[in-house]
Amino acid sequence: MAETDPKSVQDLTNVVQTLLQQMQDKFQTMSDQIIGRNILTISNMSTRIDDLEKNITDLMTQAGVEEIEAAPEKAKEGPGS
């Protein structure tokens, strides 16, 4: 096996370290973007759910239906009550 030049080994080490650092930076950037999108999506979904709940409440009020809490109590009583 031929001897290797210490300078070339050091150069190769530096190149590999630089490439690994660049890859880590890119993965971190991608991770941050994904997390940012997920937070935005969750916030958007939360707003839509709130709007849906309000619309359901408005429709129930218009239809003259009792509050939502009253319905589970009736279901607990069962058909033979």
Phi, psi and omega per residue, in radians:
M1 nan 2.287 -3.099
A2 -1.322 2.601 3.093
E3 -1.277 2.547 3.135
T4 -1.792 2.569 3.138
D5 -1.300 2.159 -3.139
P6 -0.986 -0.564 3.131
K7 -1.164 -0.732 -3.135
S8 -1.205 -0.594 3.091
V9 -1.139 -0.749 3.121
Q10 -1.131 -0.711 3.108
D11 -1.083 -0.779 3.131
L12 -1.102 -0.734 3.102
T13 -1.047 -0.764 3.128
N14 -1.104 -0.709 3.132
V15 -1.121 -0.787 -3.133
V16 -1.119 -0.756 3.120
Q17 -1.089 -0.707 3.112
T18 -1.116 -0.781 3.127
L19 -1.097 -0.754 3.123
L20 -1.102 -0.701 3.114
Q21 -1.130 -0.719 3.110
Q22 -1.103 -0.736 3.110
M23 -1.107 -0.750 3.128
Q24 -1.085 -0.730 3.115
D25 -1.091 -0.736 3.135
K26 -1.156 -0.740 3.104
F27 -1.115 -0.670 3.116
Q28 -1.131 -0.730 3.101
T29 -1.078 -0.789 3.122
M30 -1.107 -0.734 3.130
S31 -1.074 -0.789 3.120
D32 -1.066 -0.696 3.126
Q33 -1.146 -0.740 -3.137
I34 -1.119 -0.791 3.134
I35 -1.092 -0.731 3.114
G36 -1.071 -0.727 3.116
R37 -1.154 -0.708 3.142
N38 -1.118 -0.719 3.123
I39 -1.113 -0.751 3.122
L40 -1.109 -0.741 3.140
T41 -1.114 -0.775 3.133
I42 -1.109 -0.745 3.115
S43 -1.090 -0.741 3.126
N44 -1.115 -0.754 3.129
M45 -1.125 -0.690 3.125
S46 -1.062 -0.755 3.110
T47 -1.108 -0.734 3.130
R48 -1.129 -0.692 3.119
I49 -1.136 -0.744 3.098
D50 -1.042 -0.770 3.117
D51 -1.104 -0.727 3.130
L52 -1.097 -0.784 3.112
E53 -1.053 -0.721 3.116
K54 -1.119 -0.766 3.126
N55 -1.100 -0.710 3.117
I56 -1.115 -0.766 3.110
T57 -1.065 -0.760 3.120
D58 -1.085 -0.757 3.128
L59 -1.134 -0.696 3.114
M60 -1.123 -0.702 3.111
T61 -1.107 -0.773 3.124
Q62 -1.105 -0.590 -3.117
A63 -1.464 -0.144 3.136
G64 1.366 0.409 3.138
V65 -1.439 2.514 3.131
E66 -1.187 3.004 -3.131
E67 -1.047 2.718 -3.098
I68 -1.088 -0.619 -3.115
E69 -1.090 -0.498 -3.109
A70 -1.266 -0.540 -3.076
A71 -1.125 -0.773 3.136
P72 -1.112 -0.546 3.126
E73 -1.125 -0.675 3.108
K74 -1.159 -0.650 -3.134
A75 -1.184 -0.577 -3.127
K76 -1.200 -0.542 -3.105
E77 -1.106 -0.550 3.105
G78 1.405 2.987 -3.060
P79 -1.272 -0.404 -3.089
G80 -1.590 0.048 -3.103
S81 -1.405 nan nan
